[in-house]
């Protein structure tokens, strides 16, 4: 019988890797430390728990690199995307999901798989020598003993950054005489999608007072060893954005474009706060882009100054936590094996990709690579002109190691289009469509 592949971590990457290994007919042991050891960000002991946003971002596979990543994963039989589709909520052009239903669905699927064994235990150091094929998918919240052991093995310190969580509000506490439902530019094919966001408008005076309150509000204080840790640019706390300039939020998560207030259609809002459905019942709303490090009391006080949220009741307040990731371009080979110990393969956010889907995508690749190793087969990385291949290339050899920071899927990581193709494609959307068309052909050939 083939020796099992051991996967450490039951998040997006670990669960996807386990599924891919099982689909290849290889037994797998999935080690998840919760509930034996809790983290400061997770709320449950469910597998694949979403701890920040409930959105997988754009599902547009024709003109968006993240949507393309979704499509590539669907074509590869992804567990994570499959369960996301089954638990999806209206969100315009995005793939948002009921986080509790999603986690439960992933957990049930893996528990029911005869080739998957789930062990609830902490792996507090390097895996035992007899584990010859291991995927470390411990994510941004890798336990300190394991992170220390990896650092000692590689001879280098893991990099780190802070990640912030947005508050969640009870939907029935929003004042609908001031707020309204509308997706930006009415995007979406159904009425539910076209009304997937709840909008709270601000005039200039309200916005300026809000920015001042954000800047002056008491914030979470970092420990001495955390103070020099940088933020990830793609998930900045709103206070940090406000401190960079008073107009930053107005042209970020609070941009007022593409929306018309039916309560006052002739007056254009100076800024707009958007909330998105958090669960299938529609009873909870997520403040879009409002990751925060304000202390809890200050969050309630400041966020209730937003028109429509004066009486907001919070199901969860925002928070901030320290994430860790490897300097992957120096430490990992092209199939994400650790150069210092090739029996160890890494996947997910710990490799330096950013986002739920990107993490799961690296889990998908790691699972396939590990299964091929178990079978004695050779495999090559996916082509760089696919979304998976572009991300993998970036974290393993495409990025400048000295400047390495977490990265989302984007067309800037793809090989450029030929001049002939560019000439035949007018406009940004048409060029994006050329990237996705090329990628789908390459991806289908690779997974075949």
N, C-alpha and C positions, 0 to 999 in steps of 0.2 A: 504493500500500500504506500502511496506517495506520502511523504512527510507533510504535515500541515504547514501552511504559511501563517505566521503569527502577525497580527496587526494590532498595534498599540494606539488606542484612541477611537472612540465611537462617535466622532463628529461627522461632518459632511464627507471629508476625504476618507476616513476610516471605513465608514459604512459603504461608500461607493466602491472602495477597493475590495472589501469583503464580497460584495455582490459580484464584481467582475471575476474574482478568483473562483467563486462558486460556480459561475456560469461556465468556466473553463473546466469544471469537473474536479477541482482541487479542493481538499478540505482546508478549512480556515478556522483559526481561533482568534476571536476579536476580544481584546482586553480593554475594558472601560472601567476607570477608577471610581466613577460615581455609582452608587451613593456611598461607597466605602470611604472615599475622600471627596468632599465637595469643593467647588470653586466659588469665587466671589461674584461670578457673573451668571452662572446657570441657576435655574429655578427648580428644575425637575431632575429625575434620573433617566429620562428618556433619551434614546439615541437620536443623533442629528437634531439636537435642540437648537433653535434659532435664538441667539441671545441679544441681537441688536435689532436691525430692521426685519420686517417680515417679507421683504421684497427681494426677488431675484433679478430685479431691474428689467431692462427692456427685453421683450420677447420677439422683437422684430428681427427675424433671421435673414432678411433681404438687404438691410442697410445698416445694421448695428453689429458690432463685433461680439457683444455679450449675447445678443439674440442668436447669433451664429453659433456661439458656444453651446447654447441650449439645444439647437438643432443637431449639432454634431453628437451631443450626448444622447439625444433621443434615438438617433440612428445607430448608436452603439449599445442600445438597450440599458440606458442608465436607470438605476434605482432612484436616485435623488430627483432627477427631472420627472421620471414617471410618477412618483408620489406627489411631487409639486403640482403636476397637471391634475391629479385626482383631487387635490385639496385647494385648488386655485380659487381666488376671490376676484371680484371685479376690480380692475386697476388700470383702466385705459389700455395703453400699449405695453404695460409692465406685467410680469408674472409675480403676483403677490399671493400669499397663501396663509391659511389658517395654521399658525405655528404649532398649536397643540395637536390638531388632527394630522398634520404632516409628520411630526415626530412619532406619533402613535403608529402611523401607517408604515414608516420605515422600520420601527422597532418590531412590529408584527411580522413584516416580510422576512427579516433576518432571523427572528426567533423560530419561524416556521420552516426555514431552510435546513434540510437534513445535513448539509455539508458545513454549516456554520455553527460553531460553538461559541457562546458568549460567556466570558469570564469577567465577573465583577471584582476587579482587584487593581491595585496600583502597582505599576512596574516602576520601582523607585531607583533603578540604576540601569546600566546597560543590560540588554537581554542575555540570558544564559547562552553559553557557547554552543549548546546543542540545538539552539534555534538557528538554523542555517539560512532561512529565508524570512526576513522580517521587514515589515513596513511600519515606520514610525510616523503616525498621523495624529500627533498629540495637539496640534493646532497652536493658536496663540497663547493658550493657557497651560502650556507644558509645565508639569510639576517641577519644583525647584531641584529635587534630587536627580531627576532624569536630565534636566537641562544642564546641570553641573557636570554630570557624567559625560554628556555629549561634548561639552566644552573641553573637558580634560582629554577626551579621545582625539579631538580635532586640533587641539593646540591653539584654539582661537576662541574668543568670546562671542556668544550669540549677540546679534544686534537686538535692539528693542525699540518699541514705540508705544504710545498710548492710544487706546481705542475708546470711543465714547458711545453711550447708549442713549437713544431718544426716549422721552416719556410716552406713556400710553394713557389715554383718557377715556372715561366712560362716555359713550356716544349720547346717551340721553341727558347729559349735563351740558351739552352745547346749546347755545341760544340760536335757534334757526331763524329768528327774526333779523339776525345780523349776518349769519353765515349762509352759504348756499352750496349745493352740489354741482360740480362741473369739472370735467377733465380739461386740461389745458388744450386749447384749440378744438375742444369737443372730440378729442381723439378716442377712437374705439369703434368697433363694429356694432355693438349693441347699446341700448339705452343705459344699461348698468355700467358698462365701461365708460360711456360718455359722461356719466355722473359718478365716477369712482372716487373723486376727491371732494372733501368738504373744505370750503374756502372761507377764510376770515380776513376781511379787508382792513387796512389801516390808512388813515390820511397822513400827511407829512408830520403833523404835530405828534400824533400817536406813535409814529415810527421813531421819531427822534427821541421821545421819552423812553421808548422801549430799548433803544440802543444804549442810552445812558444807564438805564437800570441793569442791563446785561453787563456792562463794563464795571459797574460799581458793586454788583452783587458778590457776596462772599463765595469763594470757590473751594473745591477740594484741595487740601494741601498735600503735596507729595512728600514722601520720605526722602531723606538725604540721598540715598542711593538711586532714587528715581528722577531727581531734579534735572539731570542732563539728558533724559530720554526724549527723543523727538516725537512729535505727532506724525501720524500718517496723513498726508495732504488730502486724501480722498475721503476722510472721515473726521474732519476738524470739529471740535466743539464750537457751538455758535458764539460763545464768548470770545474765543480766539479769532474767529472771523471778524467779529465786531471790532476788536482791538486793532485789526489790520486796516481799518478804514470804515467810516460810518456808512458808506454806500455798498460795502462788500456783501452784506446779507441781502440787500435789495436787488442785487443782480446775481444772487446765488439762490438759496432755497426759498427766499421771499420775493422772487421776481414777480411783477404784476402783469406780465404779458399773457395774451391768449385767453383771458378770462373777463367775463362781463357780469357785474353784480346786478341781479334782477331786482334787488331792493332799491337800487339807485343807479339805473343803467346809464344815465347821462354823465355821471361823475366817475372818472378813472381813479382807481385806487393807487395810492403811492407805493404800497407794498402789500403782499398777500401771504398769509400763513396757510399752508395746506395740511390737511389731515387725511390719512388713508385708512381704509378698513383693515382691521387687525385680525378679525376672526370671522368664521362663516356666518355666525348669527348677526354680525354687524353691530354688536353691542360695544365693541372697543375700537378706538381710533388711534393711529400712530402719528405723532407730529413729524412730518416729513422733513428730514435734514436737520432736525433739532437735537442732535447729540449734544450733551451738556455735561459740564463738570461743576455746575453750581451746586451748592449745598442744598439738601432737600427742602428746607424751609424757604430758601430763596427761590427755588424753582416754582413752588406753588404761588408765591407772591408775584413774581415777575410774569409768569405765563398767564396768570389771570388778568393781566392788563391787556391781553390781546382781545379785541372786540369779538364777542361771541363766546369767549372762554372765561368770562367773569365769575361764573359759578362752576367751573370745571372741577370734576372729581377724577382723581388719578388712580388708575389701576396699578401703575408702576411708574416710579419716578426715574429720571435718567441717572446715569452714572458713568464712571470712567475706570478703565482697568489697563494694566500693563500687558502688552503683547510681546512675544519674543519670536524671532525668526532667524534663520541661518543666513550667512553670507554664501548663498548657494553657488554663485559662479566660481568660487574658489574651492568649495567643499564637495560638490556633487558632480557625477558624470552625466552623460546625456540621457541615461535612463533613471536618474535620480538616486543612484547608489552612492553611498558615502565612500569617497576615494580612500579614506583611511581604514575602512572596514566594509568591503563590498557586500557582505551579507545583510547590511542594513540599508534599506531604501527609505527615503523620506517622501512625504506627500502632504498636500494641503497648505494652509497658511504658514506653517513653519518653514516652508521652502521660499517664502517671499512673494507669493501671489496674494492678492487682496480681494476678498469677496466670497460669499457663499458658493457661487457657481464655479468660480475659478478654483476654489479649494476642492470642490467635488470633482472637477475635471482632472486635476492632478491626481486625485485618488483613483479615478478611472484608469488613467495611464499607468500608475504605479501597480494597480491590480493586474492589469494585462501584462506588464513587464515581468512581474513576479511570477505569474502563472506560466509564462513562457520559460523562465529560468527553471521552474519546477519540472517542466516537461523536457528539459534539455533542448529547447528550441531557441533559435536566434530570432531576434526581433529588432526592428529599427524604429527610431522615433517617428511620429507622424510628420508629414511634410510641413515645412515652415510656413507655407501659404494657407494652412488651416488655422483656426483659432487655437486649438490645442497645441499645435506645433509651434505657433508663434510665441505662446506663453512659455512653453517648455524650453524653447531655445533661449528666451530672454533670461530665465532664472538659472540656466545651467552654463551658458557661455556667451549670450548676447549682451548682457548688461556689463557695465563698468563696475568691477568689484569694489573699488574704493568709494563709489557713489551709490551703491546698491540700496534701493528702497522698495517697499512693496508695490506691486503693479497690478492693475486691472487689465482685462482684455481690451485691446483697442487696435485700430488699424495701423497705428504708428509702429507696431511691432511686426507687421507683415512685410514680406519682400515687396518692393514697389511694383506697381503695374508697369507693363511695358509701355513705351511711348505710343505704340500703335493703338493699344487699348485705351489709353488716356485720351487720345485724340478723338476716339469714337464715343467717348462718354462725356456729355456736357453736364456740368454741375456736380456738386458734392455727393448728392444722393445716387446719381448714376455711377459715379466712380466707386462708391461704397458697394453698390450692387455688383459691380465687376469683381470686387474682392470676394464677396460671398459666393458668387457663382463659381469662381475659380476654386475656392476652398471646398465647396461641397463635392466637386468632382474628385479632388485629391483625397478628401476624407473617406469617401465611399470606396475608393481604390485601396486605401490603407486598411480599413476595417475588414475588407473582404479577404 
